[in-house]
């Protein structure tokens, strides 16, 4: 598994798949904690907002990009799942 360093913490929040693209890691504990803080607290940090924004932008790209056919979306999601499964 290829991980990219997180610019806010020591733990990586991105995974790189075989086509060379990088995607936010939905299993990352710090990202999950950031999502919780955005929902349940009044003062999320900039790092929290960055983490959640990265997830939202990835989702937006998969769903709304005209270049992302159903086949390409399936390939991307399958590759992300494969990388995450190898990491466990």
LODRENPA-454494 format. One line per field, with one value per residue (C-alpha): x negated, y, z; residue in one letter; residue number from 1. Coordinates in nm, 3 decimals. Example, Ala and Ser with C-alpha at 12.3 -4.5 7.8 and 13.67 -1.06 7.14 Angstrom:
BEGIN
px = [-1.230 | -1.367] .
py = [-0.450 | -0.106] .
pz = [0.780 | 0.714] .
vofi = [a | s] .
fido = [1 | 2] .
END
This chain:
BEGIN
px = [0.000 | -0.129 | -0.040 | -0.097 | -0.200 | 0.070 | -0.020 | 0.148 | 0.060 | -0.188 | 0.067 | 0.145 | 0.494 | 0.440 | 0.393 | 0.244 | 0.396 | 0.239 | 0.334 | 0.129 | 0.421 | 0.449 | 0.768 | 0.862 | 0.852 | 1.204 | 1.070 | 0.828 | 0.903 | 0.809 | 1.042 | 1.327 | 1.264 | 1.266 | 1.603 | 1.740 | 1.607 | 1.766 | 2.104 | 2.084 | 1.873 | 1.883 | 1.512 | 1.361 | 0.999 | 0.870 | 0.716 | 1.059 | 1.214 | 0.933 | 0.980 | 1.355 | 1.325 | 1.085 | 1.345 | 1.624 | 1.419 | 1.333 | 1.699 | 1.798 | 1.543 | 1.665 | 2.031 | 2.037 | 1.731 | 1.836 | 1.522 | 1.616 | 1.828 | 1.989 | 1.711 | 1.439 | 1.610 | 1.633 | 1.263 | 1.156 | 1.366 | 1.252 | 0.887 | 0.930 | 1.095 | 0.816 | 0.543 | 0.726 | 0.782 | 0.411 | 0.330 | 0.524] .
py = [0.000 | 0.342 | 0.611 | 0.982 | 1.181 | 1.397 | 1.764 | 1.807 | 1.493 | 1.208 | 0.957 | 0.940 | 1.020 | 0.920 | 0.593 | 0.558 | 0.306 | 0.124 | 0.389 | 0.644 | 0.845 | 0.917 | 0.909 | 0.999 | 0.695 | 0.649 | 0.416 | 0.673 | 0.722 | 1.089 | 1.156 | 0.970 | 1.171 | 1.493 | 1.401 | 1.342 | 1.679 | 1.862 | 1.716 | 1.732 | 2.036 | 2.408 | 2.454 | 2.212 | 2.285 | 2.376 | 2.030 | 1.878 | 2.081 | 1.986 | 1.615 | 1.624 | 1.845 | 1.594 | 1.319 | 1.539 | 1.640 | 1.279 | 1.180 | 1.478 | 1.378 | 1.017 | 1.117 | 1.435 | 1.425 | 1.365 | 1.160 | 0.914 | 0.648 | 0.379 | 0.144 | 0.389 | 0.454 | 0.080 | 0.038 | 0.322 | 0.202 | -0.158 | -0.047 | 0.163 | -0.130 | -0.365 | -0.132 | -0.085 | -0.461 | -0.526 | -0.281 | -0.475] .
pz = [0.000 | -0.086 | 0.164 | 0.134 | 0.439 | 0.588 | 0.599 | 0.938 | 1.135 | 1.119 | 0.993 | 0.623 | 0.500 | 0.135 | -0.050 | -0.397 | -0.633 | -0.928 | -1.186 | -0.991 | -0.852 | -0.481 | -0.277 | 0.080 | 0.307 | 0.448 | 0.717 | 0.859 | 1.229 | 1.232 | 0.938 | 1.107 | 1.424 | 1.219 | 1.068 | 1.418 | 1.537 | 1.243 | 1.337 | 1.716 | 1.806 | 1.738 | 1.678 | 1.427 | 1.338 | 0.994 | 0.977 | 1.048 | 0.768 | 0.528 | 0.597 | 0.548 | 0.240 | 0.081 | 0.127 | -0.011 | -0.315 | -0.394 | -0.371 | -0.587 | -0.852 | -0.862 | -0.890 | -1.100 | -1.328 | -1.688 | -1.749 | -1.473 | -1.640 | -1.425 | -1.537 | -1.428 | -1.094 | -1.032 | -1.120 | -0.889 | -0.596 | -0.644 | -0.651 | -0.336 | -0.157 | -0.269 | -0.136 | 0.196 | 0.232 | 0.174 | 0.452 | 0.714] .
vofi = [x | x | x | x | x | x | x | x | x | x | x | x | x | x | x | x | x | x | x | x | x | x | x | x | x | x | x | x | x | x | x | x | x | x | x | x | x | x | x | x | x | x | x | x | x | x | x | x | x | x | x | x | x | x | x | x | x | x | x | x | x | x | x | x | x | x | x | x | x | x | x | x | x | x | x | x | x | x | x | x | x | x | x | x | x | x | x | x] .
fido = [1 | 2 | 3 | 4 | 5 | 6 | 7 | 8 | 9 | 10 | 11 | 12 | 13 | 14 | 15 | 16 | 17 | 18 | 19 | 20 | 21 | 22 | 23 | 24 | 25 | 26 | 27 | 28 | 29 | 30 | 31 | 32 | 33 | 34 | 35 | 36 | 37 | 38 | 39 | 40 | 41 | 42 | 43 | 44 | 45 | 46 | 47 | 48 | 49 | 50 | 51 | 52 | 53 | 54 | 55 | 56 | 57 | 58 | 59 | 60 | 61 | 62 | 63 | 64 | 65 | 66 | 67 | 68 | 69 | 70 | 71 | 72 | 73 | 74 | 75 | 76 | 77 | 78 | 79 | 80 | 81 | 82 | 83 | 84 | 85 | 86 | 87 | 88] .
END
